[in-house]
């Protein structure tokens, strides 16, 4: 068959050549050893935490090698694409400080654009036409019914399923038969004419998994669908080559596709990038574990962490502990450094599924928040609250000085840094008495049964006479008040003679604390009352009296 003539029949309007594409998308000028990596999601739904994990690793490897990290959008499946899916991807990754050097966004377009597969149709067709000229691709007019019949025969014969060998009937069509079908308007796809040999193997060396032997590809896979849009397998090979990608970080579900991808690169005359197959993020379930599910697990969505208010630094810090087994040890030895200073090693990545532990993430985040200054916390909370907690945002933006005081309350206790807050949504959960509007505040009083109704009323009424909100010696005034009511001002003295008093200064403070906050333990009570103000403090004391009567 005259393959050149066939290529012109199938692609009469495609005039460009692969050689021209090579000039249009030249090799990158980068330092030796620099890695060009990419994140290539489909805009078909929300961002998965596994995608964030892969993006973090890809970006880290590129940055630490002096390379390039770019975003490519694989949007050839228009039926599944969601509205503003691309924007959502870009915004989500920006929220986690995983910004790109290149991509389909303002300032990201370079000579390697376009970065959306839907805008690269001609590039794919030029490459397929070149393959057809070499006798490595052909049109296939098989209907769905005919493909089903092939599958039925293979199942009966207990043979491998697929379009190959004797089952690849369109391989044998003559030029005249093809021309007749084309002129008749019959729909067709373009398939690879695989030169693979049954029983042959290819060896693949994965930086994480080592040497793996896999059967060579023998399938005549579809390169272009009937609408001229490429399949993922072919599109990724063309894009990775002409965007000059030399390292691909992807999930281990793509490991089985390696022989096909290797074959596609070789047949196109492209240099094969290095592939790294990372393990999926898993969740404990019963005695085993399973993949985090978009359908079952809210924590599978990146949006969950944004909505909850986990700082981006905390999430990336935790993901890095999953990515490299030696990260935590390094971090302990270098407490003043960040993940940007750490050198990620592919050989130290987990081979089996990494377990995602929400408890550990929370602990990591508490540590991270404790390292922020109050001003840093304020700025981060303000950005979060503007989207997810409007009332908190109004308080923080209108009364910055008071809000900073509340941050100091839960961050610092004496000379020690507290580690109570892991995410910004904790603020209203742990410290509702500070952040929930008075009309919405519902306090559950944590009171010991040892206090009688008479005791509670006596202490609160005595305190109401003078709130001491402007006192430079609030605690001293509280001791004096307690002493007047028969409470020991010295805890050690009280322990020596408990029967001589109604209680100690601790009881006086606890009763007032519970009345104001609902809790037996809280940050500095005097500061709390000053932040919420005299009127709100008095209102809470009155409400407490009504509750205990």
C-alpha positions, 0 to 999 in steps of 0.5 A: 500500500502507498502509505503516503497516499493513504495519509493524504486521503485521511488528512488532506487538510494537515500540511504541517510536519513533525520537523516543523513542530520540532522547530516550533517547540525547541529543546529547553535551555536548562541546567544539567540535571534540571527536571521538567515536570507537569501536573496534567489534570482533567477538569471533570470534578473537584481536586482530589488530595491525591492530585495535590500530593502528586502536584507537590512532588512534581513541583518539588522535584522541578524546583530543587533541580532548577527545572520547570513545573507546568500545568497542562489541562487534559480536556478532551472529554468535553462531556464530563467537563464541569463549568469553570473546572480549569479555574477551580484547578488553578485556584485550588493549587494556588491556595496551597502555594503550588504555583506553576511556571507555565500554563493556561493562565495569565503570565503562564503562556510560553512558546510551548503553549497551548496548554489545553489539549482541546487547543492542540488538535492539529498538533496531534493530527500532524503526528498521526499523519506522520505515523500513517506515512510510515505504515504505523497507523491506519483507519478502522471502520469497525462498529460497536457491534463488530467490536462486541463480536470480537470480544465475544470470540476472545472470551470464548477462546479465553484469549486476551481481550483487545484489538490485535493480531488476527482480530485487527481486521481493519489492518487488512483493508486495501487502499481502495476499500478504505477510499470507498468507505471514506467517500461513503462517509463511514465514521472511523477511528485511527489506530496504531499498527503495533509492531509488538510481539506476543510473548516479548517483554520490556524492562522498566526501571522505576525510581521507586519500585526498581526493575519491572518486566512487563509484556510488550504492547501488541494492541492496535490502540486508538490514536484518534477518535472519530471526531479527530480528538486523540485518546489520552495515551497518544495525546500525553506522548505528543504533549510531553515530547513537545513540552519537553517533559523529562520526568513524569510523576503519576499514580501507580494505576498507570504502571500497566500502560508503560509498555504502550507508552514506551512504544508510542514514544519510540514509534514517533521518534520521541525520547522517552521521559522518565516515569515515576509511579507513586502509590495512592493515598489510602484510608484505614478501614477495619483491619485493612486500608483502601483508596480515599474515595471521592464518593465516600470520604469528604477528606478526599477533596482538596476543598475540604481542607480549604473549608476547614481552614487548614493552613496550606503550610500544614497540609503540605508539611503533612504530605511531605511526611508521607512522601519521604520517610526521612522528612520528619527526622530532617525537620526535627534536626532543622526546625527553623527550615521549611519543606523548600529547604528539604531535598526530596528523594524519589527512592525514599517514597513509599512503595505501597499505599501511603495511609492518610491519617487525619489525627496526624495531620491535625497534630502537624497543623497544631505545630505549624500554627504555633510557629506563626506570629500573631500577625501571620495568623491574623492575615491567614484567618482574614483570608479564610474567614472572608470566604468561609465565616463572614461574621468572623471576618467582620469582627477581624477586619473591624477590630484588628487590635481586639482580634490580635488580642484573642490570637495571643490568648490561644497562642501563648500561655505564660512563656509557653506557646499553646498548641490548641488550634489546628485549623481556623474553623477551630476558632469558633469550635474551641473559643466560641465565647470569643468569636460567636456573636452574642445572640448566637452563643449557646454556652454549656456550663462545665460545672463541678457538682461540688458547687451549690447554687448558693455558692455560685450566686454569692460569687457572681453577685459579689463579682458583679459589683466591681468587674475589675476590667480596668484593674492593673492587678485583677488577680489580686482583686480576685484574691481580695474578693474571695477572702471577703467571701471566705475563700483562701487566697493561697492555694498551698495554704488551702490544701493544708487547711481545707476545712477552714475555708469555703474553697480557694482562689481557684474556685472563685476564678473557676466560677467566674470563668465558667459563667463567662466562657462556659468552660473550666479551662480557658486562656487568660480570663481577664483578657477575655472579658476585656475583649468581649467588653463590659456589657457582654460580660455582665450579660453573660453573668446574668444569664449564668445566674438565671441558669443556676437558679 
